[in-house]
Amino acid sequence: MVNGVVVVNVTDDMNIDLEKIFEVYKNVNLVLVDGFDDAILGVDEESHRVIYSIDKCLQILLEKGMESTEAVEYFDHKVVATYTGDKTPIWCDDTMLTFSQ
């Protein structure tokens, strides 16, 4: 745990272990966003909200064939804008580090 966050995936060459997340949080109802498992960075220990890398989410959309602008618009309007209550995921804005339009 780092500053109240359980870090599961910290580098590009590590694969997320969803089984580990489900084991640690077996009594917690986590909200996962379909299609973005590879973008999970970890889970906030206090709120039990899943933390996603925005950059990795955008890369997933690009890999599915979207253009950069289309990926950003889709992500902003269809993914981030979706409210799922107090377990709505946390979106880590790491796009300034790697994503370019």
N, C-alpha and C positions, 0 to 999 in steps of 0.2 A: 504494500500500500504506500502511495506517495501522496501526501497532503490530502487524505480522505478519498483518494481515487485508487481503485484496484486496476492496475495496468496489466492488460493481457497481451497487447501487441504493440511493440514500440519501434519496430523497424520493418522496412519493406520485405526483407527476406524471411521474416517470421510469419508463420501461418496462425490465424486466430484459432483458438481451441474453444469452440462453443460448448463442448462437453464440460470443460473446466468451469466456464461461466455458469452453466446450469447446475453443476455440482456445488459451487460456492453459494449460489443464490437459489437453491432448490425450493426454498419457502417464500420466494419473492416473485411477484408477477412482473417480469421484465417485458418492455415493449421493444420488439425488434422490427426494423424496417426491411420488408421483403426485397431481396436482391442486393442488399448492401452489407452482407455479413463480412466481406473482406475489408470493409472500411471501419470496422469496430476497433477502437483504441482501448477501451476498457469500460468500467462501470463506476459511477460516482458512488462511493461507499455510503454517504449520508442520505442521498435522495433515491438511490438505487435506479438511477437513470443511465441508460446505455449511452456511451460517448462515441460519436462517429467523426471521422476525418472528412471534412468537406472536400479536400483535395482528392482523397481516394474515391469518394462518391462520384465526383465529376469524372475521374479517370474511368470508373466503371461505365458511366454513361457514354463516354467517348469510345470505349471498347465495344459498346453495343451499336456503334455506327452513327451516333449523333455528332453534329458539328459543335464546336466550342460554344457559340452563342446559344444554340438550341439546348445544349446540356445545362448551361447556367440557368436559362429561363425555366426549363422543366424542373430542375432541382429546386429553384426558388419558389415556384408556384405550385408544384405537385407534391414535393417531398417536405421541405422545411415548413411550408405553410400549413401542413396537416397537424392539427392539435389533437393529442390523444390523452389529455388530462394531465395529472401531476406526474405521470411517467413519460411524458413527451421527451424524446431523446435530446441530448445535448449535442450541439453541432460545433465541433472544434474548427475554427477558421484558420487552417494552415495553408490556404491557397496562395498567400503571398510568397511562400517559400518555393513552390514548384509549379503551380498551374498558371498557364498564360493563355490569353484569348487571342 
